[in-house]
Amino acid sequence: MSNKDRSNSEWGDGTRCVWGGVEDYPEGVTVMPVFQGVTFAYNDLERWAAAGRGEVPGHIYSRNTNPTVDAFEKKMRVLEGAEDATSFATGMAAI
């Protein structure tokens, strides 16, 4: 299965729950690992700042984004057939 096929809308819900939105999983990974780290490091300040501004892919601090939440949001986008998705820790955070 090629990476570009992993969000196929013709799949059933069960298949989309497992493979939907995972086009960037590392080779051979079948389950998204849970990232428990809080901060993420970069080799240079420009790349860090660009990731913080959302100009390039990346994460700065887990309260804002992290790979586990990113994978969840991609799966929800695929399952709901939406353009994009976001998630919050609480209902009040969403408000």
N, C-alpha and C positions, 0 to 999 in steps of 0.2 A: 504494500500500500504506500503510495507516495504521500509526502507531507501535504501537498496541496489538496488531496482528496479527503482529508480528515474532518472537514466541516460539511460534508455532503448532505444536502437537505433531503435526499431520497432515502437516507438511512432511517431505520426505526429509532424510537426514543432510547431504547436500551443501548444500541450501538453508539448513538450520539452522546449518551451519558458517559460512555467509556472513552471514546476517541474524539468527540467534538471539541474543537478549539485547542488541540494539542499539537499544532503544526511545528512548534519549536521545542518539543521534548528531545533530549539527547538520544542518540542512537541506542536502541535496545531497551530504553526505559518504558515500562508498561504501566507504572503507577507513578503519579507525580509525587516526589518526595515533599515532606512538610519541612519548610525552612523555618527554623526556630531562632535564627540570628536576628538581631535588632538593627544593626547598622551594616552598611555595605561600603567597601573600600574601592577606590579607583587609583590608577597610577598617576593621573595628573588632575589638577584643579579644573581645567577647562572641561574635561569630560564629565567630572562630577557635577559641575554647574549646569552643563547642558542636560544631563539626566534629571537634575532637580527641576529644570524648567520644562521638561517633557519634550525637548527637541531631539533627543536620542533615547533609545530604549535603555532602561536601567532603573535601579532602585536606590534610594538614599537612606530611608529610615522606615522600619516596618509599620509604624503607626500610619504612614501614608500609603505605601505600596510595598509589596514583597512578591516573590515568585509564586508562592502558594495562593495568595489572593488573586494575582493576575491570572493564574490557571483557572480558578473558580469563575472569575468574571468572563473569561473566554468561553467556558462551558455553558454558562447561563446565556450568553449572547447566541450561541449556536442553538441551544434548546428552545429559546424563545423566538428565534428567527429575527433577531433585532440587529440594528446596525452596530450597536455597542452596548456595554453593560458596565455598571459600577455597583459596588457593595459597601455596606456600612456595618460597623460593629453593633450599633443599636439603632432603634427607631428615631431617637432624639438626634443622633448624628446625621441621619438622613434629612431631618427637618432643617 
